[in-house]
C-alpha cells in the first residue's frame, strides 16, 4: 500500500512541477503584454488626449487583429502537394582560397591586436 502512496506522491509532484513551470512562463508572457499595453496606452493618451485615445487604440487594434487573423489563416506558398521529379542531384563544393577570411575573424583579430598593444604600453 505504501507503493501506491509513493506513486501518487510522484505523480502529483511531477504534475505540480509542470504546472509551476507553465504558470511561470504564462505569467511572464502576460506581464510582458501588459507592460507593452501600458506603454502604448501612455503614448496614445499623450498623443491624442484622454477622450480620443480609446477610439484610436480600438481602431488600431482592429487593423492589427485583421492582420494577425489573415496571417494565421494563410498557408505556405508551396503547401500544395505538387509532384516533382528529381532527375539528378548537383552538389557544389566551394573550396576556400588562401585569402578567404570572414569579417568576424578579422574583427576578432583586430581586437586581440589592440588588446596586446594596450597591454604592452
Backbone bond lengths (Angstrom), bond angles and torsions (degrees), N, CA, C in turn:
res aa  C-N    CA-C-N  psi(-1)  N-CA   C-N-CA  omega(-1)  CA-C   N-CA-C  phi
1 X - - - 1.449 - - 1.519 111.39 -
2 X 1.344 115.73 -30.49 1.450 119.41 177.45 1.525 111.51 -63.92
3 X 1.318 116.52 -32.19 1.462 120.06 -179.36 1.524 110.29 -64.31
4 X 1.321 117.80 -39.33 1.463 120.34 177.53 1.521 110.70 -63.47
5 X 1.315 117.39 -38.44 1.464 120.99 176.47 1.518 111.60 -64.36
6 X 1.316 116.28 -40.78 1.468 119.83 178.19 1.526 110.84 -65.35
7 X 1.326 115.92 -43.43 1.461 119.63 179.69 1.535 109.82 -63.21
8 X 1.352 116.44 -43.73 1.459 120.39 177.90 1.527 110.91 -61.16
9 X 1.336 116.83 -43.59 1.467 120.88 178.48 1.524 110.52 -62.15
10 X 1.344 117.34 -42.93 1.457 121.50 179.63 1.527 111.19 -63.10
11 X 1.329 117.45 -44.48 1.464 120.49 -179.86 1.527 111.41 -65.95
12 X 1.327 117.72 -43.03 1.470 119.38 179.98 1.525 110.99 -69.14
13 X 1.322 117.93 -34.35 1.465 119.84 176.88 1.527 110.99 -66.70
14 X 1.322 117.15 -42.23 1.462 120.66 178.44 1.527 110.40 -65.02
15 X 1.334 116.85 -42.99 1.465 119.64 178.64 1.528 110.40 -64.74
16 X 1.322 117.62 -38.70 1.461 120.74 177.35 1.515 112.03 -65.04
17 X 1.322 117.44 -38.47 1.455 121.06 177.68 1.531 110.70 -65.10
18 X 1.326 116.94 -45.57 1.463 120.84 178.32 1.528 109.96 -62.21
19 X 1.328 117.37 -42.84 1.460 121.35 179.55 1.522 111.13 -63.17
20 X 1.336 117.90 -43.17 1.468 119.85 -178.51 1.530 111.31 -68.17
21 X 1.320 118.93 -37.43 1.464 121.08 176.79 1.528 110.19 -66.75
22 X 1.320 116.93 -44.17 1.464 120.33 177.48 1.517 111.87 -62.29
23 X 1.323 117.33 -42.28 1.455 120.73 179.21 1.527 111.13 -65.92
24 X 1.338 116.65 -37.68 1.462 120.99 176.74 1.521 111.05 -61.59
25 X 1.341 117.00 -46.64 1.464 120.76 179.71 1.519 111.80 -66.72
26 X 1.329 117.41 -44.35 1.453 120.98 179.45 1.520 111.02 -63.86
27 X 1.321 117.18 -40.08 1.459 120.39 178.23 1.515 111.76 -63.80
28 X 1.311 118.43 -36.86 1.455 121.59 176.99 1.510 111.93 -65.19
29 X 1.330 116.48 -41.88 1.461 120.15 179.10 1.521 110.82 -66.48
30 X 1.324 116.41 -44.89 1.466 119.97 -179.43 1.522 110.08 -63.39
31 X 1.321 117.03 -41.68 1.461 120.85 178.93 1.523 110.93 -62.70
32 X 1.311 117.60 -42.43 1.459 121.43 179.23 1.523 111.18 -64.09
33 X 1.321 117.14 -44.92 1.463 120.48 179.18 1.520 110.44 -63.81
34 X 1.343 117.76 -39.04 1.463 120.69 178.83 1.530 111.04 -65.16
35 X 1.320 117.54 -40.51 1.460 120.50 178.75 1.528 111.12 -64.74
36 X 1.325 116.86 -42.28 1.460 120.26 177.56 1.525 110.17 -62.77
37 X 1.342 117.08 -41.69 1.464 120.56 179.30 1.523 111.32 -63.36
38 X 1.325 117.54 -38.81 1.461 120.35 178.74 1.524 110.58 -65.27
39 X 1.319 117.67 -44.41 1.466 120.84 179.93 1.530 110.48 -63.85
40 X 1.331 117.45 -44.35 1.463 120.66 178.07 1.524 109.97 -62.54
41 X 1.328 116.79 -41.67 1.462 119.94 178.22 1.513 112.16 -61.99
42 X 1.319 117.38 -42.69 1.469 120.71 178.41 1.526 110.47 -61.90
43 X 1.318 116.66 -44.19 1.465 120.08 -179.84 1.528 110.59 -63.13
44 X 1.329 117.61 -44.90 1.456 120.49 -179.21 1.522 111.47 -67.42
45 X 1.335 118.46 -40.02 1.451 120.35 178.90 1.524 111.18 -67.48
46 X 1.317 116.88 -33.80 1.460 119.88 176.86 1.528 110.73 -70.85
47 X 1.348 116.15 -39.95 1.462 120.16 -175.50 1.527 112.64 -77.03
48 X 1.346 117.98 -42.48 1.456 120.86 -172.47 1.531 113.88 -108.20
49 X 1.306 118.90 -10.62 1.461 120.31 -176.97 1.520 110.91 90.38
50 X 1.337 115.60 165.04 1.458 119.14 -172.38 1.520 113.06 -75.26
51 X 1.328 119.34 -18.48 1.458 120.40 -179.72 1.527 112.47 -86.74
52 X 1.312 117.36 -36.86 1.467 120.93 -175.62 1.530 112.70 -92.71
53 X 1.329 117.52 -21.50 1.472 120.86 -174.39 1.529 113.71 -59.77
54 X 1.341 120.95 -44.82 1.474 118.47 -179.88 1.524 113.38 -59.73
55 X 1.331 117.51 -38.37 1.466 119.91 178.19 1.523 111.10 -67.22
56 X 1.326 117.19 -39.27 1.471 120.37 178.14 1.527 111.03 -65.91
57 X 1.322 116.10 -41.76 1.473 119.40 178.47 1.522 109.84 -63.04
58 X 1.344 117.49 -43.33 1.467 120.62 -179.86 1.526 111.23 -63.69
59 X 1.343 117.22 -41.07 1.468 118.41 179.67 1.520 111.40 -66.10
60 X 1.332 116.84 -38.54 1.467 119.58 177.71 1.521 111.11 -68.28
61 X 1.339 117.02 -37.80 1.465 119.72 179.78 1.521 112.00 -65.57
62 X 1.321 117.50 -35.53 1.463 118.58 178.36 1.523 111.23 -66.67
63 X 1.329 116.98 -39.93 1.469 118.14 179.19 1.532 110.71 -69.16
64 X 1.327 116.99 -38.88 1.470 119.62 176.41 1.524 110.10 -65.88
65 X 1.324 116.59 -39.51 1.463 120.16 177.60 1.515 112.84 -62.47
66 X 1.354 116.83 -41.75 1.461 119.71 176.42 1.521 111.63 -63.14
67 X 1.351 116.11 -39.55 1.463 119.65 178.63 1.528 110.96 -63.70
68 X 1.339 116.40 -46.16 1.470 120.27 -179.15 1.522 110.20 -64.73
69 X 1.339 117.81 -41.86 1.461 120.71 179.36 1.528 111.04 -63.31
70 X 1.326 117.49 -42.36 1.464 120.61 176.77 1.513 112.16 -64.78
71 X 1.333 116.17 -37.05 1.462 119.82 178.44 1.518 110.62 -67.43
72 X 1.324 117.38 -39.08 1.465 120.61 179.89 1.529 111.31 -69.11
73 X 1.331 117.26 -33.21 1.462 120.52 -178.14 1.516 112.99 -82.01
74 X 1.327 117.60 -19.99 1.467 119.61 -175.69 1.523 110.77 -69.97
75 X 1.297 113.89 157.83 1.467 120.27 178.79 1.517 108.87 -117.36
76 X 1.292 114.61 162.23 1.454 120.04 176.68 1.524 109.01 -65.74
77 X 1.355 116.95 145.93 1.467 118.65 -178.25 1.523 113.32 -59.44
78 X 1.298 118.04 -35.95 1.461 120.27 -177.81 1.508 112.72 -102.10
79 X 1.352 117.94 27.86 1.455 119.20 -174.56 1.526 112.96 -76.20
80 X 1.342 118.05 -20.04 1.456 119.33 176.79 1.519 108.42 -67.96
81 X 1.295 114.32 146.45 1.457 117.74 -178.61 1.528 108.56 -82.37
82 X 1.296 114.68 102.47 1.460 121.11 178.96 1.518 107.01 -107.32
83 X 1.305 114.17 131.57 1.461 117.50 -179.79 1.524 109.62 -82.40
84 X 1.299 114.91 123.58 1.456 119.92 177.37 1.515 108.72 -119.79
85 X 1.278 114.30 150.44 1.456 119.81 177.85 1.510 108.57 -113.35
86 X 1.314 115.72 130.32 1.452 121.27 175.49 1.518 106.64 -102.05
87 X 1.312 115.14 115.81 1.459 118.68 -178.53 1.511 111.88 -85.01
88 X 1.318 115.81 -45.85 1.456 118.80 177.93 1.519 108.37 -151.46
89 X 1.296 115.45 148.32 1.450 121.26 -178.98 1.515 107.57 -100.02
90 X 1.324 115.62 124.89 1.457 120.36 177.97 1.515 107.50 -105.73
91 X 1.292 116.62 125.55 1.455 121.86 -178.79 1.518 108.51 -114.28
92 X 1.320 115.88 124.59 1.450 120.73 179.56 1.517 108.25 -104.65
93 X 1.302 116.45 124.97 1.448 121.69 178.61 1.517 107.59 -110.44
94 X 1.315 116.03 123.53 1.460 120.12 179.18 1.524 107.75 -102.28
95 X 1.298 115.92 121.21 1.462 121.08 178.46 1.509 107.90 -97.27
96 X 1.337 116.21 130.46 1.457 119.82 -179.60 1.526 109.91 -69.07
97 X 1.297 113.45 136.33 1.450 119.13 175.96 1.526 108.90 -80.74
98 X 1.318 116.10 174.26 1.459 120.85 -175.68 1.526 112.19 -65.27
99 X 1.323 120.30 -29.66 1.456 122.18 -175.83 1.514 114.70 -100.16
100 X 1.339 119.45 7.00 1.463 121.72 -177.57 1.522 110.67 -77.38
101 X 1.325 115.66 112.78 1.466 121.74 175.98 1.520 106.17 -136.42
102 X 1.350 117.25 133.25 1.455 117.80 -179.95 1.527 110.79 -82.57
103 X 1.322 115.93 166.82 1.454 121.61 -173.25 1.528 111.56 -67.15
104 X 1.316 117.57 -32.24 1.462 120.73 179.72 1.531 110.94 -63.36
105 X 1.326 116.05 -42.48 1.458 119.94 178.18 1.517 110.81 -65.02
106 X 1.339 116.94 -41.75 1.461 119.65 178.80 1.523 111.67 -62.39
107 X 1.333 117.46 -43.25 1.463 120.04 179.08 1.524 111.47 -64.94
108 X 1.323 117.41 -38.44 1.463 120.43 178.07 1.525 110.69 -64.51
109 X 1.325 116.09 -41.97 1.460 119.41 179.25 1.526 111.71 -66.28
110 X 1.340 116.85 -39.46 1.466 120.03 177.18 1.518 110.52 -62.47
111 X 1.340 117.44 -40.74 1.447 121.27 178.54 1.527 111.25 -64.42
112 X 1.333 117.08 -43.28 1.465 120.16 179.45 1.526 111.46 -64.59
113 X 1.333 116.96 -40.21 1.472 120.33 177.71 1.521 109.72 -64.23
114 X 1.323 117.13 -42.89 1.460 120.80 178.23 1.507 112.57 -62.32
115 X 1.338 116.85 -42.23 1.473 119.90 178.20 1.519 110.93 -65.89
116 X 1.344 117.01 -37.26 1.465 120.41 178.05 1.520 110.33 -65.33
117 X 1.326 116.90 -43.74 1.468 120.22 177.95 1.525 111.05 -64.62
118 X 1.305 117.58 -37.11 1.460 121.02 178.96 1.520 111.08 -68.04
119 X 1.337 117.02 -39.05 1.465 119.77 178.79 1.519 111.56 -71.96
120 X 1.333 116.89 -30.41 1.461 120.52 -178.35 1.536 111.67 -74.11
121 X 1.326 118.20 -27.33 1.463 119.53 -176.52 1.511 112.40 -89.04
